[in-house]
Amino acid sequence: LHYGTLLGSRACATMAAAAWGTGLLYSLLHTANTFSVPLCRGNAVDQFFCEIPQILKLSCSKSYLMEIGLSVISALVLLGCFAFILFSYVQIFRAVLRMPSEQGWHKTFSTCLPHLAVVSLFLSTVVFAHLKPFSISSPSLDLVVSFLYSVVPPTLNPVIYSMRNQDLKHALNKLLQYALLQLQ
């Protein structure tokens, strides 16, 4: 894959600006909604993370219309991002499958498939966390789901990309062998 010839600096800047702009607009929308909701059940969130569903539980107004509106907007943003990611991967896989070298296939698929798995984990847990009904909500389930989408993907990304490093593989192998010896 020749990113330098396919993507110029203008295309990269446009994609970065679109990602940052969408993220900023999305966060401003949620922040404005959160500050407009009156809280009458205290201000202590019964959760490790200060998530929007937990803040809405403290609300004394029936903010279902705002919640439904934000859920629809969230779903549209999420679907848009997922469609863009999916389109990008289809283009990458099409380019790779045209390559004559199986080594190129292996390199690309060994990097892209784990990354796609992490993105899928992130998106599926976010959808579950924010679109599940309040009736199945429990503090422990909310904590596990929040942990799954906020801590696990950022932790897995460096691991996935560094596993191609031979020195890291060798050090990890030695560490595992040492741990197994200690257990015996």
TORMIVO-374680 format. One record per atom (N, C-alpha, C): atom name; x negated, y, z negated. Coordinates in Angstrom, 1 decimal. Example, Ala and Ser with C-alpha at 12.3 -4.5 7.8 and 13.67 -1.06 7.14 Angstrom:
# TORMIVO-374680
<node 'N',<-13.2,-5.7,-7.8>>
<node 'CA',<-12.3,-4.5,-7.8>>
<node 'C',<-13.2,-3.3,-7.8>>
<node 'N',<-12.8,-2.2,-7.1>>
<node 'CA',<-13.7,-1.1,-7.1>>
<node 'C',<-12.9,0.0,-7.9>>
***
This chain:
# TORMIVO-374680
<node 'N',<-0.9,-1.2,0.0>>
<node 'CA',<0.0,0.0,0.0>>
<node 'C',<-0.9,1.2,0.0>>
<node 'N',<-0.6,2.1,0.9>>
<node 'CA',<-1.4,3.3,1.0>>
<node 'C',<-0.6,4.5,0.6>>
<node 'N',<-0.6,4.7,-0.7>>
<node 'CA',<0.2,5.8,-1.3>>
<node 'C',<-0.2,7.2,-0.8>>
<node 'N',<-1.5,7.3,-0.6>>
<node 'CA',<-2.0,8.6,-0.2>>
<node 'C',<-1.5,9.0,1.2>>
<node 'N',<-1.3,8.1,2.1>>
<node 'CA',<-0.9,8.4,3.4>>
<node 'C',<0.6,8.5,3.5>>
<node 'N',<1.3,7.8,2.6>>
<node 'CA',<2.8,7.8,2.7>>
<node 'C',<3.4,8.9,1.8>>
<node 'N',<2.8,9.2,0.7>>
<node 'CA',<3.3,10.3,-0.2>>
<node 'C',<2.3,11.4,-0.2>>
<node 'N',<2.7,12.6,0.2>>
<node 'CA',<1.8,13.7,0.1>>
<node 'C',<2.0,14.4,-1.3>>
<node 'N',<1.3,15.4,-1.6>>
<node 'CA',<1.4,16.1,-2.9>>
<node 'C',<2.7,16.8,-3.0>>
<node 'N',<3.3,17.2,-1.9>>
<node 'CA',<4.6,17.9,-1.9>>
<node 'C',<5.7,16.9,-2.3>>
<node 'N',<5.7,15.7,-1.8>>
<node 'CA',<6.7,14.7,-2.1>>
<node 'C',<6.5,14.3,-3.6>>
<node 'N',<5.3,14.1,-4.1>>
<node 'CA',<5.1,13.8,-5.5>>
<node 'C',<5.6,14.9,-6.4>>
<node 'N',<5.3,16.2,-6.0>>
<node 'CA',<5.8,17.3,-6.8>>
<node 'C',<7.3,17.4,-6.8>>
<node 'N',<7.9,17.1,-5.7>>
<node 'CA',<9.4,17.1,-5.6>>
<node 'C',<10.0,16.0,-6.5>>
<node 'N',<9.4,14.8,-6.4>>
<node 'CA',<10.0,13.7,-7.2>>
<node 'C',<9.8,14.0,-8.7>>
<node 'N',<8.6,14.6,-9.1>>
<node 'CA',<8.4,14.9,-10.5>>
<node 'C',<9.3,16.0,-11.0>>
<node 'N',<9.5,17.0,-10.1>>
<node 'CA',<10.4,18.1,-10.5>>
<node 'C',<11.9,17.6,-10.6>>
<node 'N',<12.3,16.7,-9.7>>
<node 'CA',<13.6,16.1,-9.8>>
<node 'C',<13.8,15.3,-11.1>>
<node 'N',<12.8,14.5,-11.5>>
<node 'CA',<12.8,13.7,-12.7>>
<node 'C',<12.9,14.6,-13.9>>
<node 'N',<12.0,15.6,-14.0>>
<node 'CA',<12.0,16.5,-15.1>>
<node 'C',<13.3,17.4,-15.2>>
<node 'N',<13.7,17.9,-14.0>>
<node 'CA',<14.9,18.7,-14.0>>
<node 'C',<16.1,17.9,-14.4>>
<node 'N',<16.3,16.7,-13.9>>
<node 'CA',<17.4,15.8,-14.3>>
<node 'C',<17.4,15.5,-15.8>>
<node 'N',<16.2,15.2,-16.3>>
<node 'CA',<16.0,14.9,-17.7>>
<node 'C',<16.3,16.1,-18.6>>
<node 'N',<15.9,17.3,-18.2>>
<node 'CA',<16.2,18.5,-18.9>>
<node 'C',<17.7,18.8,-18.9>>
<node 'N',<18.3,18.7,-17.8>>
<node 'CA',<19.7,19.0,-17.7>>
<node 'C',<20.5,18.0,-18.5>>
<node 'N',<20.2,16.7,-18.4>>
<node 'CA',<20.8,15.7,-19.2>>
<node 'C',<20.7,15.9,-20.7>>
<node 'N',<19.5,16.2,-21.1>>
<node 'CA',<19.3,16.4,-22.6>>
<node 'C',<20.0,17.7,-23.1>>
<node 'N',<20.0,18.7,-22.2>>
<node 'CA',<20.7,20.0,-22.6>>
<node 'C',<22.2,19.7,-22.7>>
<node 'N',<22.8,18.9,-21.8>>
<node 'CA',<24.2,18.5,-21.9>>
<node 'C',<24.5,17.8,-23.2>>
<node 'N',<23.7,16.9,-23.6>>
<node 'CA',<24.0,16.1,-24.8>>
<node 'C',<23.7,17.0,-26.0>>
<node 'N',<22.7,17.9,-26.0>>
<node 'CA',<22.5,18.7,-27.1>>
<node 'C',<23.6,19.7,-27.3>>
<node 'N',<24.1,20.3,-26.2>>
<node 'CA',<25.2,21.3,-26.3>>
<node 'C',<26.5,20.6,-26.9>>
<node 'N',<26.7,19.4,-26.4>>
<node 'CA',<27.9,18.6,-26.9>>
<node 'C',<27.7,18.3,-28.4>>
<node 'N',<26.5,17.9,-28.8>>
<node 'CA',<26.3,17.5,-30.2>>
<node 'C',<26.5,18.7,-31.1>>
<node 'N',<26.0,19.9,-30.7>>
<node 'CA',<26.1,21.1,-31.6>>
<node 'C',<27.6,21.7,-31.5>>
<node 'N',<28.4,21.3,-30.6>>
<node 'CA',<29.7,21.8,-30.5>>
<node 'C',<30.7,20.9,-31.3>>
<node 'N',<30.3,19.8,-31.8>>
<node 'CA',<31.1,18.9,-32.5>>
<node 'C',<31.1,19.2,-34.0>>
<node 'N',<32.2,19.5,-34.6>>
<node 'CA',<32.2,19.9,-36.1>>
<node 'C',<32.0,18.6,-36.9>>
<node 'N',<31.2,18.6,-37.9>>
<node 'CA',<30.9,17.5,-38.8>>
<node 'C',<31.6,17.7,-40.1>>
<node 'N',<32.4,16.7,-40.5>>
<node 'CA',<33.1,16.9,-41.8>>
<node 'C',<32.8,15.7,-42.7>>
<node 'N',<32.1,14.7,-42.2>>
<node 'CA',<31.8,13.5,-43.0>>
<node 'C',<30.3,13.5,-43.5>>
<node 'N',<29.8,14.7,-43.8>>
<node 'CA',<28.4,14.9,-44.2>>
<node 'C',<27.5,15.0,-43.0>>
<node 'N',<26.2,15.1,-43.3>>
<node 'CA',<25.3,15.2,-42.2>>
<node 'C',<24.2,14.2,-42.3>>
<node 'N',<24.4,13.1,-43.0>>
<node 'CA',<23.5,12.0,-43.1>>
<node 'C',<23.9,10.9,-42.1>>
<node 'N',<23.0,10.6,-41.2>>
<node 'CA',<23.2,9.6,-40.2>>
<node 'C',<22.8,8.3,-40.7>>
<node 'N',<23.7,7.3,-40.7>>
<node 'CA',<23.4,6.0,-41.2>>
<node 'C',<22.7,5.1,-40.2>>
<node 'N',<21.5,5.6,-39.8>>
<node 'CA',<20.7,4.9,-38.8>>
<node 'C',<19.3,5.4,-38.8>>
<node 'N',<18.4,4.6,-38.3>>
<node 'CA',<17.0,5.0,-38.3>>
<node 'C',<16.8,6.1,-37.2>>
<node 'N',<17.5,5.9,-36.1>>
<node 'CA',<17.4,6.9,-35.0>>
<node 'C',<18.6,7.8,-35.0>>
<node 'N',<18.5,9.0,-34.7>>
<node 'CA',<19.6,9.9,-34.7>>
<node 'C',<20.3,9.9,-33.3>>
<node 'N',<21.1,8.9,-33.1>>
<node 'CA',<21.7,8.6,-31.8>>
<node 'C',<23.1,9.3,-31.7>>
<node 'N',<23.5,9.6,-30.5>>
<node 'CA',<24.8,10.3,-30.3>>
<node 'C',<26.0,9.6,-30.9>>
<node 'N',<26.1,8.3,-30.7>>
<node 'CA',<27.3,7.6,-31.2>>
<node 'C',<27.3,7.7,-32.8>>
<node 'N',<26.2,7.7,-33.4>>
<node 'CA',<26.2,7.9,-34.9>>
<node 'C',<26.6,9.3,-35.3>>
<node 'N',<26.2,10.3,-34.5>>
<node 'CA',<26.6,11.7,-34.8>>
<node 'C',<28.1,11.8,-34.6>>
<node 'N',<28.7,11.2,-33.5>>
<node 'CA',<30.1,11.3,-33.3>>
<node 'C',<30.9,10.6,-34.4>>
<node 'N',<30.3,9.6,-35.1>>
<node 'CA',<31.0,9.0,-36.2>>
<node 'C',<31.2,10.0,-37.4>>
<node 'N',<30.3,11.0,-37.5>>
<node 'CA',<30.4,12.0,-38.5>>
<node 'C',<31.4,13.1,-38.2>>
<node 'N',<31.9,13.1,-37.0>>
<node 'CA',<32.8,14.2,-36.5>>
<node 'C',<34.1,14.0,-37.1>>
<node 'N',<34.8,15.2,-37.4>>
<node 'CA',<36.1,15.2,-37.9>>
<node 'C',<37.1,15.5,-36.8>>
<node 'N',<36.7,15.8,-35.6>>
<node 'CA',<37.6,16.1,-34.5>>
<node 'C',<37.7,14.9,-33.6>>
<node 'N',<38.7,14.8,-32.9>>
<node 'CA',<38.9,13.7,-31.9>>
<node 'C',<38.2,14.2,-30.6>>
<node 'N',<37.0,13.8,-30.5>>
<node 'CA',<36.2,14.3,-29.4>>
<node 'C',<36.1,13.2,-28.3>>
<node 'N',<37.2,12.5,-28.1>>
<node 'CA',<37.2,11.4,-27.1>>
<node 'C',<37.0,11.9,-25.7>>
<node 'N',<37.6,13.1,-25.4>>
<node 'CA',<37.5,13.6,-24.0>>
<node 'C',<36.0,14.0,-23.7>>
<node 'N',<35.4,14.6,-24.6>>
<node 'CA',<34.0,15.0,-24.4>>
<node 'C',<33.1,13.7,-24.4>>
<node 'N',<33.4,12.8,-25.2>>
<node 'CA',<32.7,11.5,-25.2>>
<node 'C',<32.9,10.7,-23.9>>
<node 'N',<34.1,10.7,-23.5>>
<node 'CA',<34.3,10.0,-22.2>>
<node 'C',<33.6,10.7,-21.0>>
<node 'N',<33.7,12.0,-21.0>>
<node 'CA',<33.0,12.8,-20.0>>
<node 'C',<31.5,12.6,-20.0>>
<node 'N',<31.0,12.6,-21.2>>
<node 'CA',<29.5,12.4,-21.3>>
<node 'C',<29.2,10.9,-20.9>>
<node 'N',<30.0,10.0,-21.3>>
<node 'CA',<29.8,8.6,-20.9>>
<node 'C',<29.8,8.5,-19.4>>
<node 'N',<30.7,9.1,-18.7>>
<node 'CA',<30.8,9.1,-17.2>>
<node 'C',<29.6,9.7,-16.6>>
<node 'N',<29.2,10.9,-17.1>>
<node 'CA',<28.0,11.5,-16.6>>
<node 'C',<26.7,10.7,-16.9>>
<node 'N',<26.7,10.1,-18.1>>
<node 'CA',<25.5,9.2,-18.4>>
<node 'C',<25.5,8.0,-17.5>>
<node 'N',<26.6,7.4,-17.2>>
<node 'CA',<26.7,6.3,-16.3>>
<node 'C',<26.3,6.7,-14.9>>
<node 'N',<26.7,7.8,-14.4>>
<node 'CA',<26.3,8.3,-13.1>>
<node 'C',<24.8,8.5,-13.0>>
<node 'N',<24.2,9.2,-14.0>>
<node 'CA',<22.8,9.4,-14.0>>
<node 'C',<22.0,8.1,-14.1>>
<node 'N',<22.5,7.2,-14.9>>
<node 'CA',<21.8,5.9,-15.0>>
<node 'C',<21.9,5.1,-13.7>>
<node 'N',<23.1,5.1,-13.1>>
<node 'CA',<23.2,4.4,-11.8>>
<node 'C',<22.4,5.1,-10.7>>
<node 'N',<22.3,6.4,-10.8>>
<node 'CA',<21.5,7.1,-9.8>>
<node 'C',<20.0,6.7,-9.9>>
<node 'N',<19.5,6.7,-11.2>>
<node 'CA',<18.1,6.3,-11.4>>
<node 'C',<17.9,4.9,-11.0>>
<node 'N',<18.8,4.0,-11.4>>
<node 'CA',<18.7,2.6,-11.1>>
<node 'C',<18.7,2.4,-9.6>>
<node 'N',<19.6,3.1,-8.9>>
<node 'CA',<19.6,2.9,-7.4>>
<node 'C',<18.3,3.4,-6.8>>
<node 'N',<17.7,4.5,-7.3>>
<node 'CA',<16.5,5.0,-6.8>>
<node 'C',<15.3,4.0,-7.0>>
<node 'N',<15.3,3.4,-8.2>>
<node 'CA',<14.3,2.4,-8.5>>
<node 'C',<14.4,1.2,-7.7>>
<node 'N',<15.7,0.8,-7.5>>
<node 'CA',<15.9,-0.4,-6.7>>
<node 'C',<15.5,-0.2,-5.2>>
<node 'N',<15.9,1.0,-4.7>>
<node 'CA',<15.5,1.4,-3.3>>
<node 'C',<14.0,1.4,-3.2>>
<node 'N',<13.3,2.0,-4.2>>
<node 'CA',<11.8,2.0,-4.1>>
<node 'C',<11.2,0.6,-4.1>>
<node 'N',<11.8,-0.3,-4.9>>
<node 'CA',<11.2,-1.6,-5.0>>
<node 'C',<11.5,-2.4,-3.7>>
<node 'N',<12.7,-2.2,-3.1>>
<node 'CA',<13.0,-2.8,-1.8>>
<node 'C',<12.0,-2.4,-0.8>>
<node 'N',<11.7,-1.1,-0.8>>
<node 'CA',<10.7,-0.6,0.2>>
<node 'C',<9.3,-1.1,-0.1>>
<node 'N',<8.9,-1.3,-1.3>>
<node 'CA',<7.6,-1.8,-1.7>>
<node 'C',<7.6,-3.3,-1.2>>
<node 'N',<8.6,-4.1,-1.6>>
<node 'CA',<8.6,-5.5,-1.2>>
<node 'C',<8.6,-5.7,0.3>>
<node 'N',<9.3,-4.8,1.0>>
<node 'CA',<9.3,-4.9,2.5>>
<node 'C',<7.9,-4.7,3.0>>
<node 'N',<7.2,-3.7,2.5>>
<node 'CA',<5.9,-3.4,2.9>>
<node 'C',<4.9,-4.5,2.6>>
<node 'N',<5.1,-5.1,1.4>>
<node 'CA',<4.2,-6.2,1.0>>
<node 'C',<4.4,-7.4,1.8>>
<node 'N',<5.7,-7.8,2.1>>
<node 'CA',<6.0,-9.0,2.9>>
<node 'C',<5.5,-8.9,4.3>>
<node 'N',<5.2,-7.7,4.8>>
<node 'CA',<4.6,-7.5,6.1>>
<node 'C',<3.1,-7.7,6.1>>
<node 'N',<2.5,-7.7,4.9>>
<node 'CA',<1.1,-7.9,4.8>>
<node 'C',<0.7,-9.3,5.1>>
<node 'N',<-0.4,-9.5,5.8>>
<node 'CA',<-0.8,-10.9,6.2>>
<node 'C',<-1.5,-11.6,5.0>>
<node 'N',<-2.0,-10.9,4.0>>
<node 'CA',<-2.8,-11.5,2.9>>
<node 'C',<-1.9,-11.9,1.8>>
<node 'N',<-2.0,-13.1,1.4>>
<node 'CA',<-1.3,-13.6,0.2>>
<node 'C',<-1.8,-13.0,-1.1>>
<node 'N',<-3.1,-12.6,-1.1>>
<node 'CA',<-3.7,-12.0,-2.3>>
<node 'C',<-3.0,-10.6,-2.5>>
<node 'N',<-2.7,-9.9,-1.5>>
<node 'CA',<-1.9,-8.6,-1.6>>
<node 'C',<-0.6,-8.9,-2.1>>
<node 'N',<0.1,-9.9,-1.7>>
<node 'CA',<1.4,-10.3,-2.2>>
<node 'C',<1.3,-10.6,-3.7>>
<node 'N',<0.3,-11.4,-4.1>>
<node 'CA',<0.2,-11.7,-5.5>>
<node 'C',<-0.1,-10.5,-6.4>>
<node 'N',<-1.0,-9.6,-5.9>>
<node 'CA',<-1.3,-8.4,-6.7>>
<node 'C',<0.0,-7.5,-6.9>>
<node 'N',<0.7,-7.3,-5.8>>
<node 'CA',<1.9,-6.5,-5.9>>
<node 'C',<3.0,-7.1,-6.7>>
<node 'N',<3.3,-8.4,-6.5>>
<node 'CA',<4.4,-9.0,-7.3>>
<node 'C',<4.0,-9.2,-8.7>>
<node 'N',<2.7,-9.4,-9.0>>
<node 'CA',<2.3,-9.6,-10.4>>
<node 'C',<2.4,-8.3,-11.2>>
<node 'N',<2.4,-7.1,-10.5>>
<node 'CA',<2.6,-5.8,-11.2>>
<node 'C',<4.1,-5.4,-11.1>>
<node 'N',<4.7,-5.5,-10.0>>
<node 'CA',<6.0,-5.0,-9.8>>
<node 'C',<7.1,-5.8,-10.5>>
<node 'N',<7.0,-7.1,-10.5>>
<node 'CA',<8.1,-7.9,-11.2>>
<node 'C',<8.1,-7.7,-12.7>>
<node 'N',<7.0,-7.7,-13.4>>
<node 'CA',<7.0,-7.3,-14.8>>
<node 'C',<7.6,-5.9,-15.1>>
<node 'N',<7.2,-5.0,-14.3>>
<node 'CA',<7.7,-3.6,-14.4>>
<node 'C',<9.2,-3.6,-14.2>>
<node 'N',<9.7,-4.3,-13.2>>
<node 'CA',<11.1,-4.3,-13.0>>
<node 'C',<11.8,-5.0,-14.1>>
<node 'N',<11.2,-6.0,-14.8>>
<node 'CA',<11.8,-6.6,-15.9>>
<node 'C',<11.9,-5.6,-17.1>>
<node 'N',<10.9,-4.8,-17.3>>
<node 'CA',<10.9,-3.8,-18.4>>
<node 'C',<12.0,-2.8,-18.1>>
<node 'N',<12.1,-2.3,-16.9>>
<node 'CA',<13.1,-1.3,-16.5>>
<node 'C',<14.5,-1.9,-16.7>>
<node 'N',<14.7,-3.2,-16.3>>
<node 'CA',<16.0,-3.8,-16.5>>
<node 'C',<16.3,-4.0,-18.0>>
<node 'N',<15.3,-4.3,-18.9>>
<node 'CA',<15.5,-4.4,-20.3>>
<node 'C',<15.9,-3.0,-20.8>>
<node 'N',<15.2,-2.0,-20.4>>
<node 'CA',<15.5,-0.6,-20.9>>
<node 'C',<17.0,-0.2,-20.5>>
<node 'N',<17.3,-0.4,-19.2>>
<node 'CA',<18.6,0.1,-18.7>>
<node 'C',<19.7,-0.8,-19.3>>
<node 'N',<19.6,-2.1,-19.5>>
<node 'CA',<20.6,-2.9,-20.0>>
<node 'C',<20.9,-2.6,-21.5>>
<node 'N',<19.8,-2.4,-22.3>>
<node 'CA',<20.1,-2.0,-23.7>>
<node 'C',<20.6,-0.6,-23.9>>
<node 'N',<20.2,0.3,-23.0>>
<node 'CA',<20.8,1.7,-23.1>>
<node 'C',<22.3,1.6,-22.8>>
<node 'N',<22.6,0.9,-21.7>>
<node 'CA',<24.0,0.8,-21.3>>
<node 'C',<24.8,0.1,-22.5>>
<node 'N',<24.3,-0.9,-23.1>>
<node 'CA',<25.0,-1.6,-24.2>>
<node 'C',<25.1,-0.6,-25.4>>
<node 'N',<24.0,0.1,-25.7>>
<node 'CA',<24.0,1.0,-26.9>>
<node 'C',<25.0,2.1,-26.8>>
<node 'N',<25.1,2.7,-25.6>>
<node 'CA',<26.0,3.9,-25.5>>
<node 'C',<27.4,3.7,-24.9>>
<node 'N',<27.6,2.5,-24.3>>
<node 'CA',<28.9,2.3,-23.8>>
<node 'C',<29.7,1.2,-24.5>>
<node 'N',<29.2,0.6,-25.6>>
<node 'CA',<29.9,-0.4,-26.3>>
<node 'C',<31.0,0.3,-27.2>>
<node 'N',<32.1,-0.4,-27.4>>
<node 'CA',<33.1,0.2,-28.3>>
<node 'C',<32.7,0.3,-29.7>>
<node 'N',<33.2,1.3,-30.4>>
<node 'CA',<32.9,1.5,-31.8>>
<node 'C',<33.3,0.3,-32.7>>
<node 'N',<34.2,-0.5,-32.2>>
<node 'CA',<34.7,-1.6,-33.0>>
<node 'C',<33.7,-2.7,-33.2>>
<node 'N',<32.7,-2.9,-32.3>>
<node 'CA',<31.7,-3.9,-32.4>>
<node 'C',<30.4,-3.3,-33.0>>
<node 'N',<30.5,-2.1,-33.4>>
<node 'CA',<29.3,-1.4,-33.9>>
<node 'C',<29.0,-1.8,-35.4>>
<node 'N',<27.7,-2.1,-35.6>>
<node 'CA',<27.3,-2.3,-37.0>>
<node 'C',<25.9,-1.7,-37.1>>
<node 'N',<25.5,-1.2,-38.3>>
<node 'CA',<24.2,-0.5,-38.4>>
<node 'C',<23.0,-1.4,-38.0>>
<node 'N',<23.1,-2.7,-38.3>>
<node 'CA',<21.9,-3.6,-37.9>>
<node 'C',<21.9,-3.8,-36.4>>
<node 'N',<23.0,-4.0,-35.8>>
<node 'CA',<23.1,-4.1,-34.3>>
<node 'C',<22.6,-2.9,-33.6>>
<node 'N',<23.1,-1.7,-34.1>>
<node 'CA',<22.7,-0.4,-33.5>>
<node 'C',<21.2,-0.2,-33.7>>
<node 'N',<20.6,-0.6,-34.8>>
<node 'CA',<19.2,-0.5,-35.0>>
<node 'C',<18.4,-1.4,-34.0>>
<node 'N',<18.8,-2.6,-33.9>>
<node 'CA',<18.1,-3.6,-33.0>>
<node 'C',<18.2,-3.1,-31.6>>
<node 'N',<19.3,-2.6,-31.1>>
<node 'CA',<19.5,-2.2,-29.7>>
<node 'C',<18.7,-0.9,-29.5>>
<node 'N',<18.7,0.0,-30.5>>
<node 'CA',<17.9,1.3,-30.3>>
<node 'C',<16.4,0.9,-30.3>>
<node 'N',<16.0,0.0,-31.1>>
<node 'CA',<14.6,-0.4,-31.1>>
<node 'C',<14.2,-1.0,-29.7>>
<node 'N',<15.1,-1.8,-29.2>>
<node 'CA',<14.9,-2.5,-27.9>>
<node 'C',<14.7,-1.5,-26.8>>
<node 'N',<15.4,-0.4,-26.8>>
<node 'CA',<15.2,0.5,-25.6>>
<node 'C',<14.3,1.6,-25.9>>
<node 'N',<14.0,1.9,-27.1>>
<node 'CA',<13.1,3.1,-27.4>>
<node 'C',<11.7,2.7,-27.7>>
<node 'N',<11.5,1.5,-28.2>>
<node 'CA',<10.1,1.1,-28.6>>
<node 'C',<9.5,0.0,-27.7>>
<node 'N',<10.3,-1.0,-27.3>>
<node 'CA',<9.8,-2.1,-26.6>>
<node 'C',<9.3,-1.7,-25.2>>
<node 'N',<10.1,-1.0,-24.3>>
<node 'CA',<9.6,-0.7,-23.0>>
<node 'C',<8.3,0.2,-23.0>>
<node 'N',<8.2,1.2,-23.8>>
<node 'CA',<7.0,2.0,-23.7>>
<node 'C',<5.8,1.2,-24.3>>
<node 'N',<6.0,0.2,-25.1>>
<node 'CA',<4.9,-0.7,-25.6>>
<node 'C',<4.5,-1.7,-24.5>>
<node 'N',<5.5,-2.2,-23.8>>
<node 'CA',<5.2,-3.2,-22.8>>
<node 'C',<4.5,-2.7,-21.6>>
<node 'N',<4.8,-1.5,-21.2>>
<node 'CA',<4.2,-0.9,-19.9>>
<node 'C',<2.7,-0.9,-19.9>>
<node 'N',<2.0,-0.4,-21.0>>
<node 'CA',<0.5,-0.5,-21.0>>
<node 'C',<0.0,-1.9,-21.0>>
<node 'N',<0.7,-2.8,-21.7>>
<node 'CA',<0.3,-4.2,-21.7>>
<node 'C',<0.4,-4.8,-20.4>>
<node 'N',<1.5,-4.5,-19.6>>
<node 'CA',<1.6,-5.1,-18.3>>
<node 'C',<0.5,-4.6,-17.4>>
<node 'N',<0.3,-3.3,-17.4>>
<node 'CA',<-0.7,-2.8,-16.5>>
<node 'C',<-2.1,-3.1,-16.9>>
<node 'N',<-2.4,-3.3,-18.1>>
<node 'CA',<-3.8,-3.6,-18.5>>
<node 'C',<-4.1,-5.1,-18.4>>
<node 'N',<-3.1,-6.0,-18.3>>
<node 'CA',<-3.3,-7.4,-18.2>>
<node 'C',<-4.1,-7.8,-16.9>>
<node 'N',<-4.2,-6.9,-16.0>>
<node 'CA',<-4.9,-7.1,-14.8>>
<node 'C',<-6.4,-6.9,-15.0>>
<node 'N',<-6.7,-6.3,-16.2>>
<node 'CA',<-8.1,-6.0,-16.5>>
<node 'C',<-8.7,-7.3,-17.1>>
<node 'N',<-9.8,-7.8,-16.5>>
<node 'CA',<-10.4,-9.1,-16.9>>
<node 'C',<-11.0,-9.0,-18.3>>
<node 'N',<-11.6,-7.8,-18.7>>
<node 'CA',<-12.2,-7.7,-20.0>>
<node 'C',<-11.1,-7.8,-21.1>>
<node 'N',<-9.9,-7.2,-20.8>>
<node 'CA',<-8.8,-7.3,-21.8>>
<node 'C',<-8.3,-8.8,-21.9>>
<node 'N',<-8.2,-9.4,-20.7>>
<node 'CA',<-7.8,-10.8,-20.8>>
<node 'C',<-8.7,-11.7,-21.6>>
<node 'N',<-10.0,-11.5,-21.4>>
<node 'CA',<-11.0,-12.2,-22.1>>
<node 'C',<-11.0,-11.9,-23.6>>
<node 'N',<-10.8,-10.7,-24.0>>
<node 'CA',<-10.7,-10.3,-25.4>>
<node 'C',<-9.5,-10.9,-26.0>>
<node 'N',<-8.4,-10.9,-25.3>>
<node 'CA',<-7.1,-11.4,-25.8>>
<node 'C',<-7.2,-12.9,-26.0>>
<node 'N',<-7.9,-13.6,-25.1>>
<node 'CA',<-8.1,-15.0,-25.2>>
<node 'C',<-8.9,-15.4,-26.4>>
<node 'N',<-10.0,-14.6,-26.6>>
<node 'CA',<-10.8,-14.8,-27.8>>
<node 'C',<-10.0,-14.6,-29.1>>
<node 'N',<-9.2,-13.6,-29.1>>
<node 'CA',<-8.4,-13.3,-30.3>>
<node 'C',<-7.4,-14.4,-30.6>>
<node 'N',<-6.8,-14.9,-29.5>>
<node 'CA',<-5.8,-16.0,-29.7>>
<node 'C',<-6.5,-17.3,-30.2>>
<node 'N',<-7.7,-17.6,-29.6>>
<node 'CA',<-8.4,-18.7,-30.1>>
<node 'C',<-8.8,-18.6,-31.5>>
<node 'N',<-9.3,-17.4,-31.9>>
<node 'CA',<-9.6,-17.2,-33.3>>
<node 'C',<-8.4,-17.4,-34.2>>
<node 'N',<-7.3,-16.8,-33.8>>
<node 'CA',<-6.1,-16.9,-34.6>>
<node 'C',<-5.6,-18.4,-34.8>>
<node 'N',<-5.7,-19.2,-33.7>>
<node 'CA',<-5.4,-20.6,-33.8>>
<node 'C',<-6.3,-21.3,-34.7>>
<node 'N',<-7.6,-21.0,-34.7>>
<node 'CA',<-8.6,-21.7,-35.5>>
<node 'C',<-8.3,-21.3,-37.0>>
<node 'N',<-7.9,-20.1,-37.3>>
<node 'CA',<-7.6,-19.7,-38.7>>
<node 'C',<-6.3,-20.4,-39.2>>
<node 'N',<-5.4,-20.7,-38.3>>
<node 'CA',<-4.1,-21.4,-38.7>>
<node 'C',<-4.4,-22.9,-39.0>>
<node 'N',<-5.5,-23.5,-38.4>>
<node 'CA',<-5.7,-24.9,-38.6>>
<node 'C',<-6.5,-25.2,-39.9>>
***
